[in-house]
Amino acid sequence: MLKWLTLDIVKAQLRIDALNTSEDELLKFYAESAEDTVLRVINRSYDDLVMQYGKVPTPVIHASLMLADVSYQFRSPVSPQNMSIVPYTFDILIKPFVKL
């Protein structure tokens, strides 16, 4: 279940027409995985973010969109022949929210 991303915002990020539903389930999967990954990286829960900031901070949402985008664009695992990494921007976005 998506916590802060919506299918519409993921489609907008990926420049997919909102009326195109052919990959909706895959997009939801990538979005949910992105949200869960960001929460693990920053060592927080959804409720913790909302309690401290009143909502999910925009940089956390942005980082989640970036992960969903990378998952969609590069569907294969990283290998020496196929190097795909999440941009450094991701680290900059979530660093302030990491709970030590």
MIMAR-228162 format. One line per 10 residues: their letters; for each residue z negated, x negated, y of C-alpha. Coordinates in pm, 1 decimal, m for minus. Each point is the difference from the previous one (the first is absolute). Layout:
BEGIN
a> Z/X/Y ~ ...
% end
This chain:
BEGIN
mlkwltldiv> 0.0/0.0/0.0 ~ 96.8/m137.3/339.5 ~ m288.9/m61.4/237.7 ~ 166.4/m76.3/335.0 ~ 369.3/m50.8/m57.7 ~ 228.6/298.7/m27.1 ~ 334.1/25.7/m170.2 ~ 160.4/72.2/337.0 ~ m133.0/m317.3/164.0 ~ 99.1/m211.5/m302.5
kaqlridaln> 352.1/145.3/11.9 ~ 19.5/m69.9/372.0 ~ m109.5/m361.7/m59.8 ~ 269.8/m39.6/m264.8 ~ 261.3/190.4/202.6 ~ 44.6/257.4/m275.2 ~ 112.2/346.1/107.4 ~ m293.7/241.6/m25.5 ~ 222.5/245.9/m187.5 ~ 80.3/m255.7/m270.0
tsedellkfy> m254.1/71.5/m273.2 ~ 159.8/m203.9/m279.8 ~ m264.4/m275.6/11.8 ~ m303.8/189.1/126.5 ~ m212.7/m71.4/m307.4 ~ 80.5/m370.5/13.6 ~ m76.8/m12.0/373.3 ~ m335.4/172.5/m57.4 ~ m77.0/m251.6/m273.4 ~ 77.1/m296.4/228.3
aesaedtvlr> m198.1/152.4/287.5 ~ m306.8/67.8/m213.0 ~ 17.6/m348.4/m146.5 ~ 27.4/m145.8/352.5 ~ m305.4/191.2/123.0 ~ m205.6/m106.8/m302.6 ~ 109.2/m362.3/39.7 ~ m96.9/m10.1/367.6 ~ m341.5/146.3/m79.3 ~ m54.9/m265.6/m268.3
vinrsyddlv> 113.0/m282.7/230.2 ~ m232.4/107.0/281.3 ~ m280.6/78.2/m245.9 ~ m60.3/346.6/141.4 ~ 22.6/361.0/m103.8 ~ 188.7/272.4/181.2 ~ m330.7/165.4/93.7 ~ m134.6/m329.8/134.1 ~ 299.3/m38.4/233.7 ~ m27.8/355.4/126.9
mqygkvptpv> m376.7/m29.4/46.2 ~ 27.5/m321.9/201.8 ~ 315.9/73.9/203.5 ~ 16.6/379.2/m0.3 ~ 339.0/m19.9/m172.1 ~ 211.1/m248.7/m190.7 ~ 90.9/m265.2/259.1 ~ 365.8/m20.3/96.4 ~ 37.1/m363.5/m116.2 ~ m121.4/101.7/m347.8
ihaslmladv> 258.3/278.8/m6.4 ~ 266.0/m244.4/119.5 ~ m90.0/m252.5/m271.7 ~ 17.9/275.6/m261.4 ~ 346.9/98.0/119.5 ~ 109.4/m362.5/m21.5 ~ m116.3/m23.5/m361.0 ~ 171.3/325.6/m94.6 ~ 317.6/m127.1/168.1 ~ m8.3/m332.4/m186.2
syqfrspvsp> m59.9/180.7/m330.5 ~ 295.9/228.3/61.9 ~ 239.8/m268.5/124.8 ~ m93.2/m262.3/m261.2 ~ m62.3/187.9/m323.2 ~ m6.2/m309.2/m220.8 ~ m288.9/m240.3/m44.5 ~ 1.5/m323.7/195.0 ~ 146.4/m296.2/m186.4 ~ 126.9/m343.4/105.4
qnmsivpytf> 351.2/147.8/15.8 ~ m110.7/313.1/187.2 ~ m258.6/m90.8/260.6 ~ m131.2/306.1/185.0 ~ m332.2/m15.6/177.4 ~ m177.7/233.9/233.2 ~ 44.1/m128.8/355.4 ~ m286.5/m183.6/171.8 ~ m22.2/299.4/233.0 ~ m178.0/183.0/m283.3
dilikpfvkl> m284.7/m254.1/7.9 ~ m31.0/22.5/376.3 ~ m16.8/379.8/m10.7 ~ m276.3/29.5/m256.3 ~ m210.8/m310.6/73.0 ~ m224.8/171.7/257.4 ~ m94.1/267.6/m254.3 ~ m98.6/m228.5/m287.4 ~ m358.4/60.2/m101.9 ~ m168.8/m319.0/m109.7
% end
